[in-house]
Amino acid sequence: MVRRIAATIPTPSEHHSARDVIEQIASEITATQCMRDLLVLTIIVVLALELLSNLVYFLPRFRASSIPVRGKHLDYFSWKDSTFIAINKCMTGLFVYFYFGYLWSVRKVGHGHQHYHHGHGDHHNHENQEEPLEGHHHDCCGGGQGIWAMEELSLANTILPIPLLFITYDFFYTLLHWFLHVKSIYVYIHKHHHHQKAPSRANIDAVNVHPLEFFLGEFNHILALHLVVRGVPLVGFHGISVSWVGATLFIALGGVVAGLNHTRHDVVVRIPSWSCDGEGNKKSWTVFDSKHHDVHHRIPQSNYGQYSVLWDKYFGTFRDYDESDRINPAHQLDAMTGKTIKSSKKD
């Protein structure tokens, strides 16, 4: 399926003839097949994301410690909650389809391929031709840096882009999230998500947002992918290659992190540092801490980042988790029901 997607670059003959017309029609059929393949890929990825969201909720229970509940837990969903969750889960499929569709639209063109320029009746050949200058692309045939060919997969285009994708995404998401907390806007869109002061249901609580907010947050991934692949020539960055595997890992890891942010699982990811503190212990840099988003749900004017608090630290909106904050025993969750102990006793 992926090989068929990678092979959807039309290759007409050298002379304009009936054969060119036939091959142009064939390229349109190939494009239709590509759309079907993208649809199949979308279904597979959406199902995999749904499986991941369930694993995020259940698996860490066996190893991760629990974050004490300090805010009010939303024990029961209203019809509005259920409706928003259903709409947003449906929208996930639409997002994934356009996400991979964009990556295909900026696919990398290999050497030795001729490409028909639709609507102009001409074609050009990449054989024995040097790669285009950075920042220049053949609009007629993608000509970008999206990698679909299996033989071209590498660590450089699969693993290397992931940190840059997360950093780029969170920059814009942090600004968007801050904007949604502006008082005159907050009440109409983002306030719904903050009915839950102590998220616990992983992906279910994560997608319990206004559909407009969900749309902006999800399609922000495409903006991040666009900026990483195409670059920002204004600042001298002309983009890097991103494979379909790397793009998949980006949204898969993002789904895991967003899910963990909305659980009671205390999960921290740190990168060790070579430097040591005053007591001789090695320092480490915190890449992710699920408690940071828990702080945001209780104290909304802080920790706006989705996947990290990198930009919060830069913008001065970071607030660290304080273990000494008051804990109400009655607000803690019953392990069997997932609701507060007080509510479970009433049931």
Secondary structure, DSSP 8 states (H G I E B T S, - for coil): -HHHHHT------SS-SHHHHHHHHHHHHHHHHHHHHHHHHHHHHHHHHHHHHHHHHHGGGGTSEE----S----S--HHHHHHHHHHHHHHHHHHHHHHHHHHHTB---TT-EEEETTTTEEEE-TT-----TT---GGG--SSEE--GGG--HHHHTTHHHHHHHHHHHHHHHHHHHHTSHHHHTTTGGGGGG-SS--STHHHHT-S-HHHHHHHHHHHHHHHHHHHH-BGGGTB----EEHHHHHHHHHHHHHHHHHTTSSEE-EEEEEEEEE-TTS-EEEEEEEEHHHHHHHHHSSSS---SS-SHHHHHHT------TTS---GGGSB-TTTSSBHHHHHH-
